[in-house]
Amino acid sequence: MAAGAGCRRRVFAGAGIRRLTPPVSDGTYTAAEVGEIRRAIAFLENRPAVERAAAETAVGEGRCPPPLAPLWGLSVENPALFERLCGDAKALAYSIFGFFPTIHGWVYGQETPPAVAWEGRTRGLVALLDNGEDGAAVKPKQSRREDEIAAIAGELAVGPGQRESLAGFLCEDLVRGRFFTELPVETVAEESWLEAGQGLGRMMAALHGRGICYNDATLSDPEGRSHLLADENGGMTLIDFGVSVLLDQHPRLEGEEVFNLLRTDPMFRVFRGMASSPEDIQGLVYDYGRRLAGMSREAILSRDLRFTEQGIGFVAQRMGERVGALVGTGFREGYG
């Protein structure tokens, strides 16, 4: 997750919050209380719909500040603690994210707390915390094995380094950079585009060597968005492994893994158009799973190469044919 030119984000300073009490809490919590709050956060992964609805109602009626809606269950389990959270300006500013390991020390243990910004994506609210030379991004998991995949990518120096987190979330190093498609064409030397392609090829080969199908656009989509971030020193990082699939159990894949591979298939819109009910979708997933089981692991991984070639085509449209040609040549060389 990036901070910088690539982020489409807004800073949240608590505007519009209807508080139960003025922010008068001193923000001091015992280790037991922090543990209780963290257990409540970990519970969010399996929070029943009825509790989510109750929290939304409480927010609408002004009984719960919006940033604390995820912790609404504490209003019943420990009303005194919840009341103190409602009076804690930092809890209102950082929501649940101020209680994550590492981040809690930044927010409550130093004189100047970190800057925080938010990204709203399909995966849900993402917190970007900048503590000067250090920083972290916290985001909800999109798939059961995303944390495992992201950890491997971090070890390979392909994705962000992973930090201690809470169930249902990823906490990772804040990547400072810009979308690949935002690099200034007029000031980047031609050999740098070739090297960028080679680097991306090596990154993809490293993932494939560990059986990870990245399964997403890497350079650019038609809107110019990218999951490849570049920093001012020429370093590159892939972000967002929410639809990636680890093929260590192939040909046996979980339904979620099959669906992630299905929904990035160019034919998915056709498949979805054929479906008229949830049962039809389940049938499509089942049939697709049978197709995947009959394919080799290498054939499944090759979809990443097709996606990257498509992304290079969009790069050529946005940044010029010469740039696209150099990146494409470099990618094929780097992948080997």
C-alpha positions, 0 to 999 in steps of 0.5 A: 500500500503506497503513500504518495502521488499514487494514493487517492486518499483523504485525511480524517480529522474526526469531522462530523462525528457525533460523540457520546461525550466530549473527548476527555479521556487521557487515552491510558489503557491497561494491558488487559484493556488493550487486549480486550480491544484487540480481541474485539478487533479480531472478532470482526472477521466473523462478526455476525450480520446482526451485530453489524446492523446494530452498529449501523443503527447506533451510528445513525441514532448518534449513540456511537461515533462512526470510527468506533462502530467496529467496536460497538460490541464493547458497549455491551461487554464493557460499557465503561471501556467503550465510554472511555473510547468515545471520549478518547480523541486518538481513538476517534482519530485512528479508529481501531487501527491505533490499537494494532501492535507497533501502531499502538506505540506510535499513537499512544506512546510518543509525543507526536502521533503518526499522520493517518490517511485513509483509502476506500477500496473494494476491500474496505477501509485501509489505514495509511500511517506515516511515522516519519521514517517508518510507516505502516498500512493496515487493511482487511484481508480479502482471502483466507490465505492472503496473509500467507501469500503476502508474507512470502512476497515480503520475504522475496522482496517482491511485496511489502514487508509484513508486520505483526497484525490481528486476525482478519487484517494485514499490517505491512510496511508503508511503501513510499512510491508512485504508480508505475504509470505516473513515472515521468516519461520525459525525465526517465532514461531509456535504459531505466525502462528496460531495467524496470521491465527486467525487474518486474520479470524477475519479481514475477518469476520469483513468485512463480517459483514459490507457486504464487499466481499473482492473478492481477494487473501489474502495470496498468489498467485502462484507467491508468491504475497500477499495482506496481509501485516505483520509488525514486531510487528505482526500486519496485514493489507489487502491492495487493495480493487479495486475489492471488492464489497459492498453488501448493495444493493444486489440483485441489483448490478451495472454492474461494481460490477457484472464484478468484481465478474465475473472476479475473478470467477475461471470460468471466463477464460472459460466465456471469451473464449466463448466471441468473441465481446464486446457485448458477454462480456456484455451478460456474465455480464448480465447473471452473474448478474442474477445468483448473484441476485438469490444467498444469500449474504452469498453465495457471501461472501463465495467466500472469504473463498474459495479464502483464503483456496486456498491462504493457499494452496499456503502458504503451497507450499511456506512456508511448510505444517506445516505453512499452516496447522497452518494458516488454523486452525487459520483462521477457528477459527478466522472466527468462 
